[in-house]
Amino acid sequence: KRLQSTGRRSRFGSDAGSAPAASAAESVRLALQMSSRSIVGKINDDALNSLFGPVRRVTEENGN
């Protein structure tokens, strides 16, 4: 699963971690991914993209 997180992280852009919203979104996404035995861990990629897609767009618009 760690390899998957690397691939997903690249979708946010290399500088996205510097924005507070992107950092929070990344932290939540990693926590959800790590809790794979719970119901929360069953959230699929489409759901994650719908949650974090707006954050990615905002950080890209701000040039981060």
mmCIF file as gemmi writes it, N, C-alpha and C atoms, coordinates in Angstrom:
data_model
loop_
_atom_site.group_PDB
_atom_site.id
_atom_site.type_symbol
_atom_site.label_atom_id
_atom_site.label_alt_id
_atom_site.label_comp_id
_atom_site.label_asym_id
_atom_site.label_entity_id
_atom_site.label_seq_id
_atom_site.pdbx_PDB_ins_code
_atom_site.Cartn_x
_atom_site.Cartn_y
_atom_site.Cartn_z
_atom_site.occupancy
_atom_site.B_iso_or_equiv
_atom_site.pdbx_formal_charge
_atom_site.auth_seq_id
_atom_site.auth_asym_id
_atom_site.pdbx_PDB_model_num
ATOM 1 N N . LYS Axp A 1 ? 0.816 -1.205 0 1 0 ? 1 A 1
ATOM 2 C CA . LYS Axp A 1 ? 0 0 0 1 0 ? 1 A 1
ATOM 3 C C . LYS Axp A 1 ? 0.853 1.26 0 1 0 ? 1 A 1
ATOM 4 N N . ARG Axp A 2 ? 2.056 1.201 0.494 1 0 ? 2 A 1
ATOM 5 C CA . ARG Axp A 2 ? 2.906 2.389 0.487 1 0 ? 2 A 1
ATOM 6 C C . ARG Axp A 2 ? 3.241 2.822 -0.929 1 0 ? 2 A 1
ATOM 7 N N . LEU Axp A 3 ? 3.369 1.868 -1.855 1 0 ? 3 A 1
ATOM 8 C CA . LEU Axp A 3 ? 3.634 2.229 -3.239 1 0 ? 3 A 1
ATOM 9 C C . LEU Axp A 3 ? 2.453 2.976 -3.84 1 0 ? 3 A 1
ATOM 10 N N . GLN Axp A 4 ? 1.241 2.572 -3.46 1 0 ? 4 A 1
ATOM 11 C CA . GLN Axp A 4 ? 0.057 3.262 -3.957 1 0 ? 4 A 1
ATOM 12 C C . GLN Axp A 4 ? 0.024 4.704 -3.472 1 0 ? 4 A 1
ATOM 13 N N . SER Axp A 5 ? 0.402 4.937 -2.222 1 0 ? 5 A 1
ATOM 14 C CA . SER Axp A 5 ? 0.358 6.301 -1.705 1 0 ? 5 A 1
ATOM 15 C C . SER Axp A 5 ? 1.334 7.195 -2.457 1 0 ? 5 A 1
ATOM 16 N N . THR Axp A 6 ? 2.462 6.645 -2.872 1 0 ? 6 A 1
ATOM 17 C CA . THR Axp A 6 ? 3.419 7.429 -3.646 1 0 ? 6 A 1
ATOM 18 C C . THR Axp A 6 ? 2.798 7.848 -4.968 1 0 ? 6 A 1
ATOM 19 N N . GLY Axp A 7 ? 2.088 6.935 -5.631 1 0 ? 7 A 1
ATOM 20 C CA . GLY Axp A 7 ? 1.449 7.254 -6.898 1 0 ? 7 A 1
ATOM 21 C C . GLY Axp A 7 ? 0.361 8.282 -6.74 1 0 ? 7 A 1
ATOM 22 N N . ARG Axp A 8 ? -0.429 8.168 -5.694 1 0 ? 8 A 1
ATOM 23 C CA . ARG Axp A 8 ? -1.498 9.13 -5.47 1 0 ? 8 A 1
ATOM 24 C C . ARG Axp A 8 ? -0.934 10.49 -5.094 1 0 ? 8 A 1
ATOM 25 N N . ARG Axp A 9 ? 0.13 10.485 -4.31 1 0 ? 9 A 1
ATOM 26 C CA . ARG Axp A 9 ? 0.71 11.743 -3.868 1 0 ? 9 A 1
ATOM 27 C C . ARG Axp A 9 ? 1.152 12.58 -5.064 1 0 ? 9 A 1
ATOM 28 N N . SER Axp A 10 ? 1.649 11.921 -6.112 1 0 ? 10 A 1
ATOM 29 C CA . SER Axp A 10 ? 2.12 12.667 -7.273 1 0 ? 10 A 1
ATOM 30 C C . SER Axp A 10 ? 0.977 13.394 -7.978 1 0 ? 10 A 1
ATOM 31 N N . ARG Axp A 11 ? -0.257 12.928 -7.822 1 0 ? 11 A 1
ATOM 32 C CA . ARG Axp A 11 ? -1.405 13.605 -8.43 1 0 ? 11 A 1
ATOM 33 C C . ARG Axp A 11 ? -1.638 14.986 -7.829 1 0 ? 11 A 1
ATOM 34 N N . PHE Axp A 12 ? -1.212 15.176 -6.591 1 0 ? 12 A 1
ATOM 35 C CA . PHE Axp A 12 ? -1.415 16.456 -5.932 1 0 ? 12 A 1
ATOM 36 C C . PHE Axp A 12 ? -0.351 17.475 -6.32 1 0 ? 12 A 1
ATOM 37 N N . GLY Axp A 13 ? 0.704 17.048 -6.968 1 0 ? 13 A 1
ATOM 38 C CA . GLY Axp A 13 ? 1.782 17.955 -7.349 1 0 ? 13 A 1
ATOM 39 C C . GLY Axp A 13 ? 2.859 17.976 -6.287 1 0 ? 13 A 1
ATOM 40 N N . SER Axp A 14 ? 4.063 18.287 -6.679 1 0 ? 14 A 1
ATOM 41 C CA . SER Axp A 14 ? 5.193 18.217 -5.761 1 0 ? 14 A 1
ATOM 42 C C . SER Axp A 14 ? 5.141 19.284 -4.681 1 0 ? 14 A 1
ATOM 43 N N . ASP Axp A 15 ? 4.508 20.418 -4.941 1 0 ? 15 A 1
ATOM 44 C CA . ASP Axp A 15 ? 4.481 21.504 -3.976 1 0 ? 15 A 1
ATOM 45 C C . ASP Axp A 15 ? 3.183 21.575 -3.179 1 0 ? 15 A 1
ATOM 46 N N . ALA Axp A 16 ? 2.271 20.647 -3.411 1 0 ? 16 A 1
ATOM 47 C CA . ALA Axp A 16 ? 0.961 20.723 -2.759 1 0 ? 16 A 1
ATOM 48 C C . ALA Axp A 16 ? 1.072 20.608 -1.25 1 0 ? 16 A 1
ATOM 49 N N . GLY Axp A 17 ? 2.089 19.92 -0.739 1 0 ? 17 A 1
ATOM 50 C CA . GLY Axp A 17 ? 2.243 19.747 0.699 1 0 ? 17 A 1
ATOM 51 C C . GLY Axp A 17 ? 2.492 21.041 1.442 1 0 ? 17 A 1
ATOM 52 N N . SER Axp A 18 ? 2.906 22.087 0.76 1 0 ? 18 A 1
ATOM 53 C CA . SER Axp A 18 ? 3.182 23.352 1.427 1 0 ? 18 A 1
ATOM 54 C C . SER Axp A 18 ? 1.909 24.117 1.772 1 0 ? 18 A 1
ATOM 55 N N . ALA Axp A 19 ? 0.818 23.817 1.125 1 0 ? 19 A 1
ATOM 56 C CA . ALA Axp A 19 ? -0.452 24.478 1.428 1 0 ? 19 A 1
ATOM 57 C C . ALA Axp A 19 ? -1.127 23.759 2.586 1 0 ? 19 A 1
ATOM 58 N N . PRO Axp A 20 ? -1.616 24.498 3.588 1 0 ? 20 A 1
ATOM 59 C CA . PRO Axp A 20 ? -2.241 23.856 4.756 1 0 ? 20 A 1
ATOM 60 C C . PRO Axp A 20 ? -3.386 22.918 4.403 1 0 ? 20 A 1
ATOM 61 N N . ALA Axp A 21 ? -4.24 23.313 3.474 1 0 ? 21 A 1
ATOM 62 C CA . ALA Axp A 21 ? -5.37 22.453 3.111 1 0 ? 21 A 1
ATOM 63 C C . ALA Axp A 21 ? -4.887 21.168 2.465 1 0 ? 21 A 1
ATOM 64 N N . ALA Axp A 22 ? -3.89 21.255 1.615 1 0 ? 22 A 1
ATOM 65 C CA . ALA Axp A 22 ? -3.364 20.064 0.959 1 0 ? 22 A 1
ATOM 66 C C . ALA Axp A 22 ? -2.687 19.156 1.974 1 0 ? 22 A 1
ATOM 67 N N . SER Axp A 23 ? -1.982 19.731 2.94 1 0 ? 23 A 1
ATOM 68 C CA . SER Axp A 23 ? -1.33 18.936 3.979 1 0 ? 23 A 1
ATOM 69 C C . SER Axp A 23 ? -2.367 18.195 4.813 1 0 ? 23 A 1
ATOM 70 N N . ALA Axp A 24 ? -3.435 18.885 5.167 1 0 ? 24 A 1
ATOM 71 C CA . ALA Axp A 24 ? -4.496 18.253 5.948 1 0 ? 24 A 1
ATOM 72 C C . ALA Axp A 24 ? -5.165 17.151 5.147 1 0 ? 24 A 1
ATOM 73 N N . ALA Axp A 25 ? -5.433 17.419 3.874 1 0 ? 25 A 1
ATOM 74 C CA . ALA Axp A 25 ? -6.071 16.415 3.025 1 0 ? 25 A 1
ATOM 75 C C . ALA Axp A 25 ? -5.178 15.199 2.872 1 0 ? 25 A 1
ATOM 76 N N . GLU Axp A 26 ? -3.892 15.411 2.689 1 0 ? 26 A 1
ATOM 77 C CA . GLU Axp A 26 ? -2.95 14.306 2.552 1 0 ? 26 A 1
ATOM 78 C C . GLU Axp A 26 ? -2.892 13.491 3.838 1 0 ? 26 A 1
ATOM 79 N N . SER Axp A 27 ? -2.89 14.148 4.989 1 0 ? 27 A 1
ATOM 80 C CA . SER Axp A 27 ? -2.868 13.449 6.269 1 0 ? 27 A 1
ATOM 81 C C . SER Axp A 27 ? -4.106 12.583 6.448 1 0 ? 27 A 1
ATOM 82 N N . VAL Axp A 28 ? -5.259 13.133 6.1 1 0 ? 28 A 1
ATOM 83 C CA . VAL Axp A 28 ? -6.505 12.371 6.218 1 0 ? 28 A 1
ATOM 84 C C . VAL Axp A 28 ? -6.494 11.192 5.258 1 0 ? 28 A 1
ATOM 85 N N . ARG Axp A 29 ? -6.045 11.422 4.028 1 0 ? 29 A 1
ATOM 86 C CA . ARG Axp A 29 ? -6.001 10.353 3.033 1 0 ? 29 A 1
ATOM 87 C C . ARG Axp A 29 ? -5.087 9.225 3.491 1 0 ? 29 A 1
ATOM 88 N N . LEU Axp A 30 ? -3.929 9.562 4.035 1 0 ? 30 A 1
ATOM 89 C CA . LEU Axp A 30 ? -3.007 8.541 4.52 1 0 ? 30 A 1
ATOM 90 C C . LEU Axp A 30 ? -3.603 7.781 5.702 1 0 ? 30 A 1
ATOM 91 N N . ALA Axp A 31 ? -4.275 8.492 6.601 1 0 ? 31 A 1
ATOM 92 C CA . ALA Axp A 31 ? -4.911 7.828 7.739 1 0 ? 31 A 1
ATOM 93 C C . ALA Axp A 31 ? -5.996 6.865 7.271 1 0 ? 31 A 1
ATOM 94 N N . LEU Axp A 32 ? -6.793 7.282 6.286 1 0 ? 32 A 1
ATOM 95 C CA . LEU Axp A 32 ? -7.832 6.403 5.747 1 0 ? 32 A 1
ATOM 96 C C . LEU Axp A 32 ? -7.209 5.176 5.097 1 0 ? 32 A 1
ATOM 97 N N . GLN Axp A 33 ? -6.134 5.39 4.376 1 0 ? 33 A 1
ATOM 98 C CA . GLN Axp A 33 ? -5.482 4.291 3.677 1 0 ? 33 A 1
ATOM 99 C C . GLN Axp A 33 ? -4.87 3.302 4.666 1 0 ? 33 A 1
ATOM 100 N N . MET Axp A 34 ? -4.311 3.798 5.761 1 0 ? 34 A 1
ATOM 101 C CA . MET Axp A 34 ? -3.638 2.934 6.727 1 0 ? 34 A 1
ATOM 102 C C . MET Axp A 34 ? -4.627 2.121 7.555 1 0 ? 34 A 1
ATOM 103 N N . SER Axp A 35 ? -5.866 2.554 7.656 1 0 ? 35 A 1
ATOM 104 C CA . SER Axp A 35 ? -6.855 1.827 8.451 1 0 ? 35 A 1
ATOM 105 C C . SER Axp A 35 ? -7.642 0.866 7.568 1 0 ? 35 A 1
ATOM 106 N N . SER Axp A 36 ? -6.937 0.051 6.824 1 0 ? 36 A 1
ATOM 107 C CA . SER Axp A 36 ? -7.57 -0.802 5.814 1 0 ? 36 A 1
ATOM 108 C C . SER Axp A 36 ? -8.48 -1.873 6.407 1 0 ? 36 A 1
ATOM 109 N N . ARG Axp A 37 ? -8.336 -2.203 7.676 1 0 ? 37 A 1
ATOM 110 C CA . ARG Axp A 37 ? -9.185 -3.238 8.268 1 0 ? 37 A 1
ATOM 111 C C . ARG Axp A 37 ? -10.534 -2.687 8.711 1 0 ? 37 A 1
ATOM 112 N N . SER Axp A 38 ? -10.646 -1.398 8.805 1 0 ? 38 A 1
ATOM 113 C CA . SER Axp A 38 ? -11.914 -0.81 9.24 1 0 ? 38 A 1
ATOM 114 C C . SER Axp A 38 ? -12.781 -0.464 8.031 1 0 ? 38 A 1
ATOM 115 N N . ILE Axp A 39 ? -13.994 -0.085 8.275 1 0 ? 39 A 1
ATOM 116 C CA . ILE Axp A 39 ? -14.915 0.296 7.193 1 0 ? 39 A 1
ATOM 117 C C . ILE Axp A 39 ? -14.393 1.511 6.443 1 0 ? 39 A 1
ATOM 118 N N . VAL Axp A 40 ? -13.703 2.386 7.145 1 0 ? 40 A 1
ATOM 119 C CA . VAL Axp A 40 ? -13.152 3.586 6.522 1 0 ? 40 A 1
ATOM 120 C C . VAL Axp A 40 ? -12.138 3.204 5.456 1 0 ? 40 A 1
ATOM 121 N N . GLY Axp A 41 ? -11.415 2.118 5.675 1 0 ? 41 A 1
ATOM 122 C CA . GLY Axp A 41 ? -10.402 1.682 4.723 1 0 ? 41 A 1
ATOM 123 C C . GLY Axp A 41 ? -10.971 1.18 3.419 1 0 ? 41 A 1
ATOM 124 N N . LYS Axp A 42 ? -12.266 0.985 3.345 1 0 ? 42 A 1
ATOM 125 C CA . LYS Axp A 42 ? -12.895 0.464 2.135 1 0 ? 42 A 1
ATOM 126 C C . LYS Axp A 42 ? -13.301 1.569 1.156 1 0 ? 42 A 1
ATOM 127 N N . ILE Axp A 43 ? -13.019 2.815 1.48 1 0 ? 43 A 1
ATOM 128 C CA . ILE Axp A 43 ? -13.322 3.922 0.567 1 0 ? 43 A 1
ATOM 129 C C . ILE Axp A 43 ? -12.483 3.751 -0.69 1 0 ? 43 A 1
ATOM 130 N N . ASN Axp A 44 ? -13.107 3.817 -1.83 1 0 ? 44 A 1
ATOM 131 C CA . ASN Axp A 44 ? -12.378 3.581 -3.078 1 0 ? 44 A 1
ATOM 132 C C . ASN Axp A 44 ? -11.732 4.853 -3.611 1 0 ? 44 A 1
ATOM 133 N N . ASP Axp A 45 ? -10.957 4.706 -4.663 1 0 ? 45 A 1
ATOM 134 C CA . ASP Axp A 45 ? -10.234 5.835 -5.238 1 0 ? 45 A 1
ATOM 135 C C . ASP Axp A 45 ? -11.167 6.938 -5.725 1 0 ? 45 A 1
ATOM 136 N N . ASP Axp A 46 ? -12.325 6.572 -6.266 1 0 ? 46 A 1
ATOM 137 C CA . ASP Axp A 46 ? -13.263 7.596 -6.734 1 0 ? 46 A 1
ATOM 138 C C . ASP Axp A 46 ? -13.736 8.473 -5.577 1 0 ? 46 A 1
ATOM 139 N N . ALA Axp A 47 ? -14 7.84 -4.439 1 0 ? 47 A 1
ATOM 140 C CA . ALA Axp A 47 ? -14.426 8.606 -3.272 1 0 ? 47 A 1
ATOM 141 C C . ALA Axp A 47 ? -13.302 9.516 -2.787 1 0 ? 47 A 1
ATOM 142 N N . LEU Axp A 48 ? -12.077 8.997 -2.754 1 0 ? 48 A 1
ATOM 143 C CA . LEU Axp A 48 ? -10.942 9.822 -2.342 1 0 ? 48 A 1
ATOM 144 C C . LEU Axp A 48 ? -10.738 10.993 -3.297 1 0 ? 48 A 1
ATOM 145 N N . ASN Axp A 49 ? -10.867 10.729 -4.589 1 0 ? 49 A 1
ATOM 146 C CA . ASN Axp A 49 ? -10.709 11.808 -5.567 1 0 ? 49 A 1
ATOM 147 C C . ASN Axp A 49 ? -11.797 12.862 -5.408 1 0 ? 49 A 1
ATOM 148 N N . SER Axp A 50 ? -13.018 12.431 -5.084 1 0 ? 50 A 1
ATOM 149 C CA . SER Axp A 50 ? -14.083 13.414 -4.903 1 0 ? 50 A 1
ATOM 150 C C . SER Axp A 50 ? -13.847 14.253 -3.649 1 0 ? 50 A 1
ATOM 151 N N . LEU Axp A 51 ? -13.219 13.648 -2.638 1 0 ? 51 A 1
ATOM 152 C CA . LEU Axp A 51 ? -12.908 14.396 -1.419 1 0 ? 51 A 1
ATOM 153 C C . LEU Axp A 51 ? -11.748 15.357 -1.621 1 0 ? 51 A 1
ATOM 154 N N . PHE Axp A 52 ? -10.677 14.876 -2.274 1 0 ? 52 A 1
ATOM 155 C CA . PHE Axp A 52 ? -9.44 15.64 -2.34 1 0 ? 52 A 1
ATOM 156 C C . PHE Axp A 52 ? -9.239 16.364 -3.655 1 0 ? 52 A 1
ATOM 157 N N . GLY Axp A 53 ? -10.066 16.096 -4.652 1 0 ? 53 A 1
ATOM 158 C CA . GLY Axp A 53 ? -9.949 16.79 -5.925 1 0 ? 53 A 1
ATOM 159 C C . GLY Axp A 53 ? -10.078 18.302 -5.788 1 0 ? 53 A 1
ATOM 160 N N . PRO Axp A 54 ? -11.074 18.803 -5.018 1 0 ? 54 A 1
ATOM 161 C CA . PRO Axp A 54 ? -11.191 20.262 -4.851 1 0 ? 54 A 1
ATOM 162 C C . PRO Axp A 54 ? -9.956 20.884 -4.213 1 0 ? 54 A 1
ATOM 163 N N . VAL Axp A 55 ? -9.325 20.178 -3.281 1 0 ? 55 A 1
ATOM 164 C CA . VAL Axp A 55 ? -8.107 20.691 -2.639 1 0 ? 55 A 1
ATOM 165 C C . VAL Axp A 55 ? -7.003 20.811 -3.668 1 0 ? 55 A 1
ATOM 166 N N . ARG Axp A 56 ? -6.881 19.795 -4.512 1 0 ? 56 A 1
ATOM 167 C CA . ARG Axp A 56 ? -5.852 19.812 -5.548 1 0 ? 56 A 1
ATOM 168 C C . ARG Axp A 56 ? -6.061 20.986 -6.498 1 0 ? 56 A 1
ATOM 169 N N . ARG Axp A 57 ? -7.312 21.208 -6.902 1 0 ? 57 A 1
ATOM 170 C CA . ARG Axp A 57 ? -7.596 22.312 -7.823 1 0 ? 57 A 1
ATOM 171 C C . ARG Axp A 57 ? -7.269 23.662 -7.188 1 0 ? 57 A 1
ATOM 172 N N . VAL Axp A 58 ? -7.599 23.833 -5.918 1 0 ? 58 A 1
ATOM 173 C CA . VAL Axp A 58 ? -7.327 25.1 -5.233 1 0 ? 58 A 1
ATOM 174 C C . VAL Axp A 58 ? -5.831 25.341 -5.139 1 0 ? 58 A 1
ATOM 175 N N . THR Axp A 59 ? -5.064 24.313 -4.781 1 0 ? 59 A 1
ATOM 176 C CA . THR Axp A 59 ? -3.621 24.498 -4.66 1 0 ? 59 A 1
ATOM 177 C C . THR Axp A 59 ? -2.989 24.764 -6.011 1 0 ? 59 A 1
ATOM 178 N N . GLU Axp A 60 ? -3.501 24.137 -7.077 1 0 ? 60 A 1
ATOM 179 C CA . GLU Axp A 60 ? -2.966 24.395 -8.409 1 0 ? 60 A 1
ATOM 180 C C . GLU Axp A 60 ? -3.281 25.823 -8.853 1 0 ? 60 A 1
ATOM 181 N N . GLU Axp A 61 ? -4.465 26.313 -8.533 1 0 ? 61 A 1
ATOM 182 C CA . GLU Axp A 61 ? -4.843 27.68 -8.9 1 0 ? 61 A 1
ATOM 183 C C . GLU Axp A 61 ? -3.996 28.71 -8.159 1 0 ? 61 A 1
ATOM 184 N N . ASN Axp A 62 ? -3.598 28.374 -6.935 1 0 ? 62 A 1
ATOM 185 C CA . ASN Axp A 62 ? -2.786 29.29 -6.134 1 0 ? 62 A 1
ATOM 186 C C . ASN Axp A 62 ? -1.305 29.195 -6.474 1 0 ? 62 A 1
ATOM 187 N N . GLY Axp A 63 ? -0.95 28.289 -7.358 1 0 ? 63 A 1
ATOM 188 C CA . GLY Axp A 63 ? 0.441 28.149 -7.767 1 0 ? 63 A 1
ATOM 189 C C . GLY Axp A 63 ? 1.295 27.376 -6.798 1 0 ? 63 A 1
ATOM 190 N N . ASN Axp A 64 ? 0.677 26.612 -5.912 1 0 ? 64 A 1
ATOM 191 C CA . ASN Axp A 64 ? 1.447 25.807 -4.948 1 0 ? 64 A 1
ATOM 192 C C . ASN Axp A 64 ? 1.63 24.416 -5.435 1 0 ? 64 A 1
